[in-house]
Amino acid sequence: MSKRFTAGAVAAAASLALTVTGLGVPAAAAPSSTRTFTVLAESGVSNDAAIAAITAAGGKVVSRTDDVGLFQVTSDRADFASRATAAGALLGAAEEKAIGSKPKLDRVEQEHLLAAVASKGKAAKGKAKKMDPLDDKLWGLDMIRADKARKIEPGDRRVTVGVLDTGVDASQPDLAPNFNWALSRNFAPDLVDVDGPCEVASCLDPVGTDDGGHGTHVAGTIGAAANGFGLSGVAPKVSLVELKGGQDSGYFFLNPVVNALVYAGRSGLDVVNMSFYVDPWLYNCTANPADSPEAQAEQRTIIEAMKRALTFAHRKGVTLVGALGNNHEDLGNPRTDVSSPDYGSDPYPRPIDNASCWDLPTEGPHVIGVSAVGPSGKKADFSNYGTEQISVAAPGGWFRDGFGTDTYRADANMILSTYPKKVLQEEGSVDEDGNIVAGFENSVFKQCTAKGECGYYTYLQGTSMASPHAAGVAALIVSRYGKQQGRNGFGMSPDLVEQHLYRTAAEHACPEPRLQTYTNEGRDAEFDAYCAGSLNFNGFYGYGIVDAYAAVKTPLKPNARP
């Protein structure tokens, strides 16, 4: 995942966003005395009754998502949140409070750029037989046998995969052929205090752009075209749909995420990849004693809103795939949270009760949770794990893999994928003329077409990189076994997709000893991880490492057990 599973900077509990029917208020439109809230109606309460309660509490509705009872509200009352929470028709309110800026580099995903020692380029390579030029660097495609899978099923253009992320750079020559302009939407206008100055007057970046880079990297792994150029994705012929629910700065707030999920359901998307957690709480708890009553109410609002949105999307036929997280912990036995909230005042220690706290969306209903492995097949040191939430494992990269060999601390242990030139220039690895800066030759690559259109590629690691491998396999399953649905639809039950994904994953036993330490890789005892479970299902690999070839070659067996 991006920033969200690393050191928290600062963010908002709920951002201004597009509703599923229209634009919200521009990020800088409200006067400074007016505050913005995301408000959720109680279950079973009509939208009209909820709006009446919001008005009575001193709020004004500026946008609404009726399918889940979510409202964007402005108010100049200092006590609006408490009044809304006290109203019988409303579950609670989460206030927008954006302060701060984007971290320069992500300490997990861009570890190679932060390493004190020089990184290397040599590592495990794929086979790249009759594939794209950079595919020999995609050991992940080789591990999940995506190269063999595409000979049977490369993906169906009718299958739509939503990239719920920071955006997608549709000008990238490997993404342009598969980018679906008609369905793509931006739900997250820029917030000046967090994202910096707006690039456009409305603060709503145009569809097809990505000022964060994370979403473009995810999109390439899912569905970069197999076009003899650059590199290819797991499902190189499916359609990619931008669902911009994350800020340029890498934060994901409640309102854009909920609106994106509702839109995905309404629009009939087949798969949605989610490589993030909803800010500002790493864990949302119903009544954590360490939190204030207002913070507790805010978290209950986030929990219920996300559950409703995920359930709505699933019911509408969306297969939901999520990154398990980069916090190196057993999600069934979480450590004390020391990173939340990641906005406003300093974070404080919050003991986490597993029974009443959720890491969302990965612990939400119907989400396929994905852990990360390196080229060796070992669980990456940063990856979350645990039998309670894991579903499958997938290649996510691990810079420190290969201890004791010449591949240790190699850039190529990570996941190479598409990336925006603009972001690479901002990070200092590409100059203003579009050339790779000296010293970055092992981590950044440039490919140009005969027409002079250039695409850029870089390495990242994380469960954010593992999840799109699994989402790509899910898209291949829908492509292979989906059916015509109604006059204009094509798809497959997400329950069947999930079942087939699990049944065809390559089983992987726990390592011995089961208690894995990462001291050789320079990690302290906090990274120690115990692998519980059997060959069929365990805390490091779930049902196994996703296998694209098995997924498209194995006949579908409805109601079969994984």
N, C-alpha and C positions, 0 to 999 in steps of 0.2 A: 504494500500500500504506500500511498504518498505520505505527506507530512503527518497524517493522522495517527500513525503508529510509531511516531518518532517524538522527539522533544517538541512539546506543544509551544507554539508561539501564542498569538492572540487571535480571537475570532469572535463570531456572533452566534447567538443561540438560534436565530432565525433570520434569513435575509429576505430582502425584497425579491420578488420573482414573477415570472409569467404565471398566470393561472392557465388552466387547460383551455381557456376560451379567449384570453387576451392578455395584454400587458399589465403589469403592476405599476406602481409609482416609480419613476426613475430614482436612482440611488441618492441623488442629492436634492430631491424635490421638496422634502418636508423641511419646515423651518426647524432651527436648532432646539426650540422649546417642545417640539412634538417628538414623541418616541413611537417606535414601531414594534408590534407584537405579532406573534403567531398564536392564534387562539383555536382550541379544539372543542367542538361540541361534545356533550355527554352522549354516550351510546343511546340510540333510540330517539334522540331529540331532533325535531325537524329543523331544517336550516332557517326557516323563518323565526322560530322560537329562539334559536341561537343568536340570530342577528338582533332580535329585540333585547336579549340579555346583554349583548355586547354594547348596544346603544345605552341601555340603562346604567351600565358600569362606567360610561363616559368614553366609549370608543367609537370610532368610525370605520366601517368595513371598506377597504379599498380593493380587495380581490377575494375570491372565494373558490374553493374546490369542493363542490357539493357532494361528490362521490364518497368522500371520507369525512365530511363535516369540518373542513379546515378553512380558516379565515385569516387574511392579512388585515391587521387593524392598526390604526394610528390613534394616539390619545395624548393630550397634554396634561392629564391627571397623574400626579405622582403616585397615587394609590391604585392605578388601574389594574395592575396585575393581581393584587390581593382582592379587589372587588370582583374581578372576573372569576377568580378561583372560588370565591365564596358563592357565586351564582349557581343555582341548582341546575341550570341548563348547560353550563360550561364545565368542561373538565379542568381546564387551566390555561395559562398564557405563558409564553416564552418571549422574553424581550430581546430585541436586537441591540447588541452592545459591541460595536466593532472598534477595536483599538489595536494598532500595531501594523506589522508588515510581514511579508513573506520571508521565511528563513532563506539564506543565500543558497545553501545546499542541504539536501535531505541526508541525514546521518546514516540511514540504513540503505536507501535505494541508490545513493551516489557515494557509497563507502569508498569506492576506488579512487574518487577524486579527493577524498579527505584523508586517505591513508598517508602515514608518515613515511612509508617506504615507496619506492618507485614500483608501479604496477607493471605487469607484463602482458604480452599479447597472446602467448602460447597457452592453449588449453584444449580440452576435448572438442572435436569438430564433427559436424554432420557429414553426410556422404555427398550431397549435392549432385546426384546423378540426374542429368537432364532437368535441373531445376534452375533457380535464379542465381546470379553470380555470388551473392553474399550468403546463400543458403548453407555453404560449407561451414559457416560460423554458427549455425543454428543447431547446436547439439540437442536442444529441446525438441525440435521437430523429429529428430532421429529417435530420441528416447520414447516418444509416444507414437512412433511409426506413422506420422502424418504424411511422409513421403510416399509410403505404400498405400495409404488410405485414399489419396487423391486419384490414384489410378482406377479406383472403384467409384468413389464419390468425392468430387472436388468442392461440392456445395451447389446449392440451387439459388439462383438469383431471387426467387420468390421468398426465400428465408431471410428474415430481417433480424439483425443483431443490434440491440441498443447498447451504445457505449456511454453509460451514465458516469460522466467524468468531467474533466476540465475543458472539454471541447475536442474537436478533431480537425487537423489541418488537411482540408480536402484538396489543397493544391499539391500535396505530396504525390508524385507520379505513381507510387505504389498503392495509394489509397483512392486516388481520383476515379479509377475505373469502377470501384465498388461502392462509392459514396452515394447514399440516397438523399438527394437534396429535398425531395418532396416531403419526406417524413421527418427530417432532422429539425430540431428546435433548440433554442437557448432559453433555459429557465432561470438563469443566475446572472442578473445584471451586475456589473462591477460595483464594488463598494470602495469608494476612494480611500477610506481610512485603512483598509486591508489590502486592496489590490493596486493602489497607486492611481494616478490620473486616468480617467476614462479615455479610451482611444476614439470613441465616437460620442456625439452629443447626447444620445439617449442613454449612454452607459451600457447598452445592450450590444455586446460584440456580435458581428454578423455570423450567421451559421457558416460553418466551414473553416473557422479559425480556432486556434488554440494558443493562448498566451501563457499557458502553464506547462505544456509539453506532455504531461502524464497521460492524458486521454489519447493523444496521437500514438504514443508508445503502445498502449493497450490495444488500440485499434489495429495496428500493424500485426501484432501477434495473432489476433483473431482472424483477420481477413485481408492482409496485404495480397495484391493480385500476383498470380503466377504468370508473369508477362515477359520473362526473359530479362528483367531489369531489377536491380536492387535485391530484394529478398521477398519471400512469400510467407503467407500466414497459414494457420492450421486449416482454415476453410477458405481457400482463395477465390471462390466464386459466389460467396454469399453477399448480401447487401448490408452495408454498415450504416447505422443510423446514429447521428450525434444526438445525445441527450445531455446537454450541458447543465449539470446540476451542481458542479463544483466551481468555486471562485478561481480566478487566475492564480491566486496565491496558494491554492491547494486545499482550501477549507471547504467543507460540505455542510451546509446549514439545512435545517429542517424543511422549510417551505419549498425550496427548489427541488430537493430530493423527493418529497411527497408528490409534488406536481409532475415531476418527470415519470415517476412510477405509475401514477394514474393515467398520464398520457400514453405510456407504453401499453397499458391494458386497453385503453380505448382505441388505440390505433392498430391493435392486432399484432404487435411485435412478438417474435417467437422466443427470443433469448435476450436477457439484459445482464450485462456484466457490471458488478459493483465492487470496485477496488478502493474502499474508503470506509471511514466510520463517520457518523453524524456528530459534528461538533456542537457544543464545546465539551461534552463529557465522554471520556473513554468508555466508561460504564454508566448507563442510566439506571438509577435505583429508585424504587418506589418510595422508600422512606429511610434513607441512610441517616443515622444519627449524627454523622459528621457534617451533614448539609443543613442549611437554613430551611425553614418552612417554604420560602419562596423558591429555593433551588430544588427542593423536593417536588413541588408542584410543577415546575418547569420540566423536570425529568419524567414525571408521570405523563405529561403532555407528549413528550417526544416518544416515549414507549408506545403509547396508544396510537398516535398518529402513524408511526412506522408500521405497526402491526396491521392497521387498517389498509395502508397503502400496499404493503407486500401481499396481503391476502387478496386485495382487489386485483392486482396485476396477475397473480397466480390463477385466480378464478377466471380471468379473461384469456388464459392460455399462454402466459409468459413463463418460461423457464428462468429462474432466478439463480445466478451464480455469484458468489461473493468471496473475496479474499479473507482468509482466516485471521490475518493480522501479523504485525512484525514485532510484537512485544515479548517474544520468547517466553510465553507462559501457557500453562494448561488452562484452557478456558473453563474447565469444570472445577478448577481450584485456583481462582485468580489471586494474585498478590495484591497488596495494598496499592491503590491507585495514587500516584504522586504527581500526575501530569494534568489533572483536571481541577477546575475548569481552565481551559486554555485561552481565556480572554479576561480583560479587566484586572482584577486583583491577582496576586500570585496564587498558583495552585497550592492545594493543601493535602495532607495525607487523608485518604478515604479508605478505610477497611471495606472490602467488597464481599457482601453476602451473596453467594452464588445463586441462592434461591430467589432473590428479589432484585437482582441487577442484571442488565443485559448490555452486551456490546453489539451495537446495531449499525448496519443491517445483518451482520453475519450470524447473530444469534436470533434473528427474527424468523417468523414462520416461513416455511417453504424455500429457504435459502440453502443452496448447495455450497458448503464451506470447503475451501481449498487451502491446503498447506503447501509449503514450498520445499523442493529438493534441489540439490546441486547436481553437477554432472556425474558425480560418483553415485548418486541415488540416495545419499544421506540427507536426513532432514537438515535444512539450513539452520544455523545457530539462532538466527533472529525469528524464525517462524513459530507462530503459535501452533498449538497441537491439543490433543486430548480427545478421548472417546465420546465426550458429551456433545461436541459440536462439529468435529471433523466429518467430512463426507469422502473426499478423495484427496490425493496428492497430485502435484504437477510440477514441471520444471519452472522454478522461480529464480534460479541463479543463486550462486553463493561464492562471493569473491574469495573467501578463505578456504574453499574446498581444495583437496589435494595436498594436505599437509605432508611433508616429507618427499614431495615430488617437485619437478620443475614447473608444475602448473599452479602451485600454491600462490595465492594472492595475484591471480591473473585476471585481467579485465574480461577475457573470453570465457571465464567461468560464469559470467552473468548472462543476461538475456539481451540480445541485440534486436532492436526494432526501430521503426520509423520515428522521427522526431522533427519538430519545426526548426527551421534555420534560425528564425528570430530568437528563439529561446537559447539555442546554442551560442548565438552571438552575445546574448545577455550574460551567459555563464562564462564566456571568455574562451571557448574552444574553437570558435569560427570567427574570422575577422570580418570587417565591414564589406570586403570584396567577395565574401563567401568561401574563402579558403580556410582549410583546417590549420589551426595554429600549431606551431612546432611544439612537440611534447604530448600532443593529443592523438597522434597517428594510430595508437592502439585502441583508442576508445571511441573515436568518431570516424565515420566513413561518409564519402560523398560519391554519388553516382549521377551521371547526366545522360539524358536521351540525345538522340541525333539532332533534335530540335533545340537543344540547349536547356531543356527543363531539368533542373537538378533536384534530387532528393537527398536527405540527410538521415543518418542512422547513428544511434548511440546505445551504449550498454546501461541497463539498470538492473537491480535485483530487488526481490521482495515478493510477498504473497500477491501483490498487485500484478506481478508478471506471471505468477502461477495461475491465477484465476482466469485470465483470457485464454490460456491453453485449454482449460476445461470448458470454457464457454464456446471455444471453437469446435471442440468435439461435440458438444451439445448441438451446435448448429449443423454439423454433419449428420447427426442422428435424425434431426428434423428433415434435412434435405433427403436423406435416404428413405425414411419410413413415414414421412408426413403424408397427409391426405388432403384432397380438396375439401374445403369447408365452406359451405354456402356458395353464393354466386361468384364472389370475388376473393374468397379466402383460401389460404393454404396453411396447414400447421399440424400440430401434434400435441396431445395432452402432455402438460409438463410433468405429470406424475409418471407417465410412460417414458419420457425422455430421461428423467432422473433414474428410474429403475434400470433402464438399459445402460446408462452411463456407469452405474455401480456394477452391474453384472459383467460388463466387459472390461472393467479396469484390471490392470495386471497386479495380482495379489503380491504383496511385499511384506515379509515377516518383520517383526521387531528386530532390531540389532541385538547382539549380545556383547557385553552385558546390556540389559535393558535400560539401566541408568546410564545415559550418555553424558559425558562431560566434554567441554570444548576448551579445556585448558591449553591443549597444544595450539589451538587457533587464537590464543590470547584472551579468552573469555574467562570471567570469574565464575564463582559457584552459582550465581543467580541464573546462569544460562543452563545449568544442569537440567536434563529432561528425562523423565521416566516414560518408557513406552509400554503402555498397558494394552492388553487385548491379544487376539489370536491372529493367525495368518489371514483368515477371512476378513477380519476387521480389527484395526488397532489404532492407537492414538496418534501415531506418526503419519500413517498412510491411509487411514480410513479403509475403504474397500479396495484400495490399491492406487497405483499411478495410472492416470487416464490413458487409454489406448485407442487412438483414432482408428487404426486399422481393424482391430477387433470390433470396434463399435459399428463400422459400416459393413463388415463381413459376416458378423454373427446374426442369424435371423432373430427378428423381434419376437419375444415371448411375453405377451401381456400377462400380468399377474404372477410372473416368475419371481422368485426371491433372488436378491443379489448374491 
